């Protein structure tokens, strides 16, 4: 009798497990679709950047060679060489990193290795507030504070629009990114390493610079690369503070430090060109309209490259601690 | 013969007491120096933030130099009041309307009256016959149905239309407090050196008065091409509409995707690809999303986003719907990633207990996992939405109009938004607009900081329960 009943229960369990659950499958199906929308977004981005860029390159005025090798970008005159825009982006990114790396790394080392919990609890929210401030407000700050400040320090050689002001403010903007990623990396270093170092008589400075930082180097490097990609893609600060004219140059005629790499003059960036060209009613299928997509594609490739570089750094050089 | 090398004692390898002290001092000094350098660097970031906030507040208040078309004193004196003890709002409503009627054209008066009447029992600018005719038409103006203008409303109208202040220069908060005379001298010097600019006025007409650019009136006034009366209502409403659409799109899709990836996805190729893809999307610059919005939502999907598919719509796809969806696409990866983290933090024992009781996978997720994960999901979502509110570049791309005075009325309206307004005002060269940009930034920052505070509170309140 009892065995019979046991068989019956097992049967039922098997039946229940096999019961088709349409509702459940519907739910899982729609959740999958939600996940797959991200693929649709990627396809959308690739399709739109690709197809409009193709139209751009099919234009009579444009050739691939000129796009990649000419150093003059003046759409009105029909010359489309991307280098002046890349130059602007590069200058601002370099200045931004010169600000953000020392400040961000110092902040990270201090917060992770030196600060008492009380100091940490005060300083971390400050950095978090910095993350929450919209970039257009940073742009306002660059234009109304940083540029006048630089002009009062360096005199009238500093243009009203200049890459130095934009670069410094972009640097301030990415400090929290550098510091939080670096701090995460240092927090992942196990305490036993620090204790071993202290046990050998090392000071706090020696422990943090010679033990913790090297152990966390891959994470720190990855953070810097991510910050760099963020600086390259930053739009509002550079649109407001760095001006709307590309820095066309000729390697043969222009002085390298006086003009081409000068931080005191304005230079339009890739993002700045896209934003300025698209503001106002831009008409479809004009060369201007198509050109922003070609610039966008270049920007997309650069940032994607930087982001995957950062992931590869982490993967390749990560130290596994138990 | 063997040379006897002196046996070195292990102690000889150690420095002498003096040397030891010297080296130790050196290490300590270096340690302190570097520690101070770290602190200084950190101070750069903190001071940078401080100066940024200071700049914005400094520009949001201060003394302005104003030239009035009509002086309020003259108006008061005309009604027999003593201008030294009374202010405009001491006049009664009849007198105020009379002042208004004496100063504006009858056309403007009729327009104002059609917007909202001045008195319930009589008409000021319109004849009764014409009024009845207008109100009987197919589209009667708002004045036909609504109530009457309040006295405060009439005072505001008199200030705007009769006194009609023109701000010719503005000073900052700290300068106004510590050195107001310098600003006055500067304006006076301007009059001497720049007579062309001020040919309609003399310096004696200039009044110096305090002005809070950031005020309740600033938040509730619509945009205007006159800095004296311009406000951010249009932009704030636009931002609210955008956030609503962003949340409606990004939260269900984002949380759904996170649940799928964390709870249901088996490690197949396609699921791995989705995960990598989401991580990549999170790093794409926001301006690229703007281009996606422009090319796909505004242009290709124009029949849907302009609303023409559903009857009457906007002339093109540059609508709130396009912009909101663009921000939604931009926010989606961030929402997914933060929701995934929240779901991952739910202890496995809960899932096992649910399944052990015979619940199906979805039942377990719905009744065990999600309730525990929701605070974390909410926190991440609020932070993502706060980021979306501040986004400017994608909105420029999808065609936020810079100058709009009509409040948005639905998803198919043209729109402007707070960050766009800040961008436009910052780009204008005159001093007054810069102060407006600062005040608008302050509005935006207050909004974002309160959202962030809510997120932090949520996190603190529920993090205890989880552990």
Interface residues (C-beta under 8 A of the other chain):
Chain A: X21 X23 X24 X27 X28 X30 X31 X32 X33 X34 X35 X36 X37 X38 X39 X41 X42 X44 X45 X48 X49 X52 X102 X103 X104 X106 X107 X109 X110 X111 X114 X123 X125 X126 X127 X128 X129 X130 X132 X133 X134 X135 X136 X137 X138 X139 X140 X141 X143 X144 X145 X172 X175 X176 X179 X203 X204 X205 X206 X209 X226 X229 X230 X232 X233 X234 X235 X236 X239 X240 X271 X274 X275 X278 X279 X281 X284 X292 X293 X296 X299 X300 X303 X304 X307 X308 X311
Chain B: X27 X28 X30 X31 X34 X35 X37 X38 X39 X40 X41 X42 X44 X45 X46 X48 X49 X51 X52 X55 X56 X59 X252 X253 X254 X256 X257 X259 X260 X261 X264 X265 X271 X273 X274 X277 X278 X279 X280 X281 X283 X284 X285 X286 X287 X288 X289 X290 X291 X292 X294 X295 X296 X299 X329 X332 X333 X336 X360 X361 X362 X383 X386 X387 X389 X390 X391 X392 X393 X396 X397 X399 X402 X419 X422 X423 X426 X427 X434 X437 X438 X441 X444 X445 X448 X449 X452 X456
